[in-house]
Amino acid sequence: HLVCGWLLVVMGAEASCRRRGCVPLSDLGVEPDEYPWEGLMDYRITEYENAKDVILERYSTDSRNPENELDHIETIGKEMLRLFLLRRAIALVHVLKPLQEGRATEHYLRSQGAMSQTRWTSFQQAEQLCASEVKLVSRDFQLLSEEGQTGPSVVQLAANLYHLHGMTWPWPKGMEDRPWEVPEHSCPEALPLASPVVWIGAETSENHQKKLGVVISGVAEDDTRVLVRFGEDVQQLPLAELRKPADVQPDLPKPFKIGQKVHFIAGSTDMDEMEQGEIVGPGPNSNIHVKFMKGLCLCSPQQLAIPHEDANDISSVLEQLHVPLRREPGESLGIVLNHLDESALLVKEILDTGYQHKHNAALQNPALQVRPGDRVMAVIDASVPESERVPVLGNSNAMLEVITRDKNRITPLIFVITRLLGPPLRFKVGQRVKANCGDQGWGHGTVVAVWTVGNGTIKKPYAIKMDSANIVMAPADSDVCVVRGDPRFSVGDIVMARRSRGYEKGVILEVQSKGNTFAYRMRMMDQTESIAPEDLDNFVRPVARFAVGDKVFAQVNGNYEPGLVDAVYHPKWTYAVKLESGNVVIAPE
């Protein structure tokens, strides 16, 4: 029998902590100039170091070589110490997740100059601390593994355990402070006490949460079976159905991987549209277990969207909305808001009570609802005449003051909201691409919408208007479906380039390949040089056929009506035409 009384001392630390909660701003105590994170969990690091000291004292085979001390631990000691290292890695996953989920937003805000140096520095420090901790736990995990073993990394295993069992693994919730009892029956040599194991016999979805467990005892007069704890449940299982985690290779449909971020795009009314989750393991019938905010979900590969590895520009999937909020004077909005940073507010939750819950339920178009994850970039007091309205922006505290002024008596309000439509994409609206049109081959076209349903019910990453005038939907942001198009302009072409004074004529001097797009170097008519950073009308466009004052016919509701060109060149259109009837219509091209 193994004597395990020392585990009480090692495991005495509090084994759970409060996650970052969804609470009103007044309760947060978060300084907007500092990146809010919990820091590394020192008590789990201490727990592991204490366990290592005890195990080295009891199971070391060479106490004279401190530099490679983990190499000289008996197998049973290594198995025990791997358990505590996994608990340390679980704590790392707990604090690393918010960093990873917010990284794209932090980098985007930094690139737009919308973040203080203090917040950026604190965010970088948090990333550096986590990176150092990843290196440390990975190094020790490799030293504690048998030579030549391959399999998931310690961080992948920890992420899987964390999603399935939370912070308390291998103990059930409420038992994390209890020491293990000395087992009545000794464990077989192949799977010593405290061995983390994978139950390969757990094939059904209801058994999936029991796949990762820990050996807690042998079985009387049967050295072919052991007792394994899976959270609150204990199972007596044959050794033939158990494997060490390092021996189990994830079997997921390609190209999915454990730990990969995905978005849910269709198939269930219980799942929020485009909700982000993380893959935690394979399921039956080639399905995939994904951890979402609402819990573990079994999804088919067709229900999940994977961001392309080159899709690193979050601005490609941002949408801006102006949302009027016509509450009663004194009525709470019922929206939980957090500081995203000093310049914006983040919608964390829509409460069941308050104005917004009722307003969302009354809207027929779900796209107009305020949702968790929306970013409030500005607030407008719409109770004053339109000519006197001034957006409050760039200061999240000032925005909150408008919302709560005079005990919520300001109404109506207008929220200027920026919303993520879906995972980042490689190509933006207006960009030239080549689309795979099946039997018709590859065709040239222009992206006209992103993350749109078109005529169906499932969101697709791109709607592309082909040069042949028809619209096609790209089912995935994949090189199999869509690739970068050819540059619109060549050296020597005359173009209109957007400058501080508007669009001005220039000539292309150089075409530069730039990731997912092209950039152009131009000489302007005043002989200065200018750069168009992307091949989009927002930066550079063809010379228009007509000028201001030209008589033209504009298509209106399927008919052509006479008018005069009133304005030309805008980032979102080419012509404004004043019709003979007096109305002004916009011609996009």
N, C-alpha and C positions, 0 to 999 in steps of 0.2 A: 504494500500500500504506500502511496505517496503522501507525505505529510504536507498539508496545504494551509496550515494556520497562518503562515506569513502573508498570505494573500489579503488578509484583513487589513494589515498595515498598508500594503501597496495600494489597495483599492479604496482606501478611506476617503479619498478626495470626492467632493461633490461631482457627480457624473452627468450632470445636465445643466444647461444654462439657458437663459431666456433668449430666444431668437429675436432678431430685429422685428418689432411689432408694427402693426398698422394702427397707429394712434394719432389723434389730432396734433397739430403743430404745437399747441400750447403745452402738451405733455412730453414733447420730444426732448427738449433741452439740447438740440443739435445746433452747433454753430455752423452757419452756411459756408464759412471760409475754410472749414476742415472737412476732409473726406470722412464720412461716418462709417466706421467699421469696428468690429469687436476686438480685433487684435488676436494674436495667437493665444491658444488656451494653455497657459503655463502649467495648469494643474495636470493636464494629460501628458505633457512633456516630463514633468516631475514623476508622475506615475510610472512612465516607461523607464526612466533612469533609475528609480528605486528598484523596480523589478529586475533590471539588468544587474544591479549591484548584488542582489540576493542570489540570482541565478548563477552569476559568475562565481560567487563564493561556494555554491553547492555543487555546480556541475562543470566547472572549468577543468580542462585536462592539462593546462599549461599556464600557471599563474605568473610565469616569468616573462611573458611576452605581451605587455599591455597594449602595444601598438595594433596588434591583430587579435584582440581578445575575443571577438565574436567567432573567429575561426576555430577556437579551441574550446567550444562548449559541446557537451554531449547532445545527442539528437533530441532527447526528451527536454532538455533545457532550451534548445533552439525553438522547439515547437511552442513551449510556454511563452518564450519571449516574443515570438511572432504575433501571438495574440495581443500582447500589450502594444506592440508596434502598430498593429492594425487599429487599435483604439486611438492611438496618437494620430494616425492618418485619417481616421474618421473625423476627429476634431479639426484637422486641417481642411478637409472637404467642407465642413460646416462653415468655416470663415472664408474659404476660397470661392464658394459658389456666388455670393453677391458680387465679388470682385470680377469674376469672369462674365457674369450676366450684364454688368454695367460698364465693361471695358470699352465696347464700341461707342456708347454714349459719351463716356468721359473723353475719349480721344476726339470724337467729333466736336464736342463743345470746346475743347482746347484748340482745335484747328480753326474754329470760328471766332476765337478770341472771347468766348463767353464764359471763361473760367479764370478765377484768380490764381496767381502763382502759388499762394499758400495751399489751396485745395489740390492743385496739380502736384505739388511736391509731396503732400501727405498721401495722395493716391499712389505715386511712384514708390514711396517708402513702404506702403502696405504690400504692393506687388513684389518688391524686393525681399521683404521678410518671408512672404509665402514661397517665393522661388527658392530661397535658402532652405526652408523647412522641407520642401519637396525633395531637394537634393539629399538632405540628411536622412529622411525616412527611406528614400529609394536606395541609398547606399547600404543602410543597415539591413533592409529587406533582402538585398542581393547577398549580403554576407551570411544571413540566416537561412538562405535557401540552399538546397542541395546542389552541388556542382552539376552544371549542364541542364538544370531545370529551366523550362520556359513557360510562359503563360502570361496572364494579365499582370500589369504593374500593380504595385501596392496602392497607388492612388485610384486606379480603376476598381480594384477590389473594395477599397474603402468607400468609394462612391456608391457601389452596388449595395453594400451593407447599410450605408447611411440612408439610402432611399427606401430600403425595405424595412429597416428596424430602428432608424433614428440614431440618436447619440448613445443609447444605452447598451447596444450590442456588446457581449452576448447575453446580457441579462434582460428580462422583461421589464417594462416600465414599472417603477416603484420598487424594484429589487436591486437597483444598481449599486447600492451601498452594502449589500450583504456579501460576506465572503462565501466562497464555495465550501460546501461541506466535504469532508474527507469521504471519497467514494467507498461504498461497502464492498465493491468488487473492483479489482485492479483492471486497468485498461490494457488491451493487447499492445505489443511492442510496435506494431505497424501504425497505430493511431493512439499515441499517448494522451493522457489527460491534457485538456486545454487545446487540443488540435482543432484549428478551424477546418471545416469540411464542407464539401458540396455534395448534396444529395442528388445524384444523377437519376434517381427513380422518380423525382418530382417533375412529372411531365405535364400535369394538368394545370390550368390557370389558377385554380384554388390552392394548389400546392406550391405555386411558384414562390410565395413569400417564405416557404420553409426550405428553400434550396440551400441557403447558406446558414450553417449552424456551427456549434462547437461541442466537442466530445466532453461529457461530464462524468462518465462512469463506464466500467465494463459490465458484463452480464454474468450472473452466476452460472458456473459450469459450462460456459459457451464462449470460447475465445474468438468466435466468428461474428459476434454481434457487439454493439456498443449502444449506450444511451446518448442521444444528441439533443441539445437544447436549441430550439428555434423560437427565440423570443419567449413567449409565455408557454409554448408547447414543448413537450419532451416526447421524442420518438425512440423506440428500440428498433435499430436498423442493422441489416447485415453489412459487413465490411465491403462486400462486392458492390453495393450500391453507393458507396462513399468514395470520394476522391479529395485529395488535397487541392486547394484552390489553384495552385501553380500548375497542376496537372490537367486542368480543365480549360480547353480552348473554347472561347465563345463561338457559337454557331449561329450567326445572324445572316439574314439575306443580304447579299451585296447590294449597295455599297455601305450598309449601315454598320456602326461600330458602337461598342459600349462606351458610355460617357459622351456620345455625340449629341449636340443640340439639334432638335428638330421642331417643326411646327405642325400642329394638327390642322388639316385643311378640309376634312369632310367626313361624314359617316355617322355622327351622333349628335342628337339635340342636347345632350348633357354636357358637351364640351364646348367651351367658348371658342369662337372663331379665331383661328390663327394662334391659339394658346401655345406658348413655348413649353417644351418639356425636354427631358434628358433620357436617352436610352439606357436602361439598366440591365437588359438581358434578353435572350431569345424566348419565344413562347411556342406553343404548339402550332402545328400546321403552317410553319414558316411565318408566323406572326411575331410581333415584337412587343415586349413589355416596356412601356414608357412611363416615367414618373412626371406627372403634371402637378400643378398646385392643388388640384382636387383629389389627387391620389394616384394609385397605380392603374394604368389602363392598358388593355391588350388591343393593339392596333395592327391593321394590315399595312404592308409597305406603301400601298396606294394612298393611304390616309395621311402620310407624312411627307413633309417637304424638307429637304436638306439644303442649307445655304451652300452655294458654290465656294470653293476654297479661294477664288479670286474675287468674291463679292465682299469687299471690305469698305464700301462707301455707304453709310447709313442714309445719306441724303437722297439716295435713289428711290427710297420707299417711304419718304415722309409726305404726309398730306396735311394741309392747313385748313382748319374749319373755324367759322365764326358761329358760336352757339349762344343764342339768346336764352336767358334764364328769367322767366317772369314769375317769380315767387310772390307770395303775399308779404306785405311789410311785417318784419319780425320773424318770418318763417326761416328755419334752418334749411340750408341746401341739402344736408344729409350726405355730404361728400367728405371723405377722409383725405386730407391733403398733407403731403410731406414736402419739405424743401428738396427739390432735385439738386439745386445749387443756389447761389445767391441771386440768380436771374430768372428762375422758373419754379413752378409748383408741379408736383407729381400726384395724379389721382391714384390713391392706393386702394380705395374701396368705395362702393356706393351702398350706403346704409339702407335698411328696410324702411326706415322712417325718414321723413324729410321730403323736400320738394323734388329732388332729382329722380328718386325712385318712381314717383307718380308720373313725372314727365317722360321718363324713358319708356314706361309701360304704355303711354298714350301715343307714342310715335310709331307710325307705320313703317318708316324707313329706319332699320337698325343702324345704318351708317351715321345717322344724326344723333344717336345716343351718346352721352358721356360715359366712357368706359374706364375701368382700371387700366393704368398704363398710359393714359393720355397725359400729355405735358401741357400745362397752362402757361403759355408764353406771355400773355397780356390779359388784363382785365379792364373793361370799359364801363363806366357809370353811364348807363343809357337812360337814367331818369332826367337828365338835363337835355336841352335842345341839341339836335344833331350837330349844329355849327359850333357848339361849346364842348363837344366830347373830345377828351384827350386820353388815348390809351395809356394805362399804367403798365410799364414793361421794364425789364432789366433789374427789377428789385422784388424778390419774392415776398419780403416783409411788407412792402408798400401795397402789393397786390392783395395780400391777406387783410390789410387794414381796410381796403375798399369793400371787400366781401363782408366783413363783420362790422363795418361802421354803423354807429347809432343802433347797436343791438340788432343787426341784420335788417335794417329798415330800408336800405338802398335797393330799389327794384325799378325796372329790370336791370340785370347785368348782362354783359356780353363777355363770354370767355373766348379768347383767341387760342385755339388748341392746335398743337402739332401732334400728329398720330402716326405711329408706325403701322403701315399697311400689311407688313409681313417681314419675313427674313430679308436681309440685305441682298441686293441683286447686282449683277455685273453691269447691266446696261440701264440707262435712264430713258425717260420719256423724251422723244425727239431724236434719239440716237439711231444711226444707220446700222442694220444688222443683216445677217444672212440666216434664213430660216429653212429648216428641213421640211419640205412639202411632200414627203413620201415619194410616190411614183413619179411625181413631176420634178423631182430633184431639189436642189437648193435654189432659193430665190432671194432677191434683194428686197428689203422693206425698211420701214421706220417704226420704232416702238411708239405706240400711241397711248398705252395704259399699262400699269403694272399691278399685279395682284388683283385681277378682276375676274368676274365669273363669266363675262360674255353672255352667251345664250344658255349656259348650263347652270349648275348649282355649286360646282367645285371651283374654288379660286385657282386661277392659273397665273404663273409669274409674269407672262407677257401677252399683250394683244399687239399684233404687228400688222400694220397696213402695208401690203405688198405693193410693189410698183405696178402690178396688174390691177390695183384698186381694191381687191378683196382683202378681208381681214382674216388672219389665222391666229390661233391661240397656241402658244408654246406650252406644253404640259409640264416642263421642268426647266430649271436654269442649268442646263447641261450642254456640253459641247455636241452631244448627239442631236440636240434639238435646235440650238441657236448659237451662232458664233458672231464675233465682231465683223461688221461690214467693211467695205473698202472706204478709204477717205473720200469725202465729197469733193475735195478740191485738189488740184495739182499745182506744182510750181509754175508761176506765171499767170494763174487765174486772177481775175479782178473780183473782189469780194467786198462786202460791207462788214466792218468790224465794230463791235460795240466798245465805245470809249466813254469817258466821263461826260462828254457833251452829246452823247447819243451815238448813232451808227454813222461811221465815216468810211469812205472808200479807200481801199488799199490793194496791194498786190502780194500774192503768196511768194515768199522767198524760200521756205523750207517746210516740209511735212515731217512731223516727228511722231513715231510710234510711242504711245504712252499707256501701257497697261491695257485696259479695256477700251480705250478710245484713241484718238489722234489729237495732236496739238499742232498749231500753225505759227510760224514766224512770218510777220508781214512788214512791208514798208508802206507807210501811209502817204497820203498826198502831200503832207507837210514835211516829208523826208525823214520823219522819225520812225523807229521800229516799234512794233507792238506784238504781243503774244496772245493767241487765243488758246487757253489751257485745255479746252475740250471741243470736240467737233459737234457743237450744239448751236442752234440759232441764238441762244442766249449770249453767245460769244462771237460767232461769225456766221454769216449767211450769204446766199446768192444775191446778186443785184436784182432788185425788183423790176418787173417789166413796165410798170406804170409809175408815174410821178404824181405828186400832189397837184390837183387841178385837172388831171386827165379825166375825160369822160369814159365811163366803163358801164358794163352790165354786171350786176351782182346777183348771184343765185339766192333767192329767198323762198323757202318752202317749196322748192322744186321748180320755181319759175324764175326767169331772169328779169330784173327790174333795172331801169336806167338810173344813173347817179354819177357823182363826182368823187374822186379820191380825196378824202378829207385829211388823212394822215397816213404815213407809211413807216414801216419798221418799228416793231415792238417785240420784246423777248418772247411773247406768246402769240403774236399774229403778224401778218404782213401788211394788210390794208384795213383802214377804217373808211367806209364808203357812206357818204351822205346821199340818200335816195331822193328822188324828186318829191316824194311824199313828205320829206322832212326827217324821216327816221334815219338813224345811223346804224349800220350793220358792220360786223367784223368779218373779214375774209382771212382765214388762217394761212392761205397760200395763194 
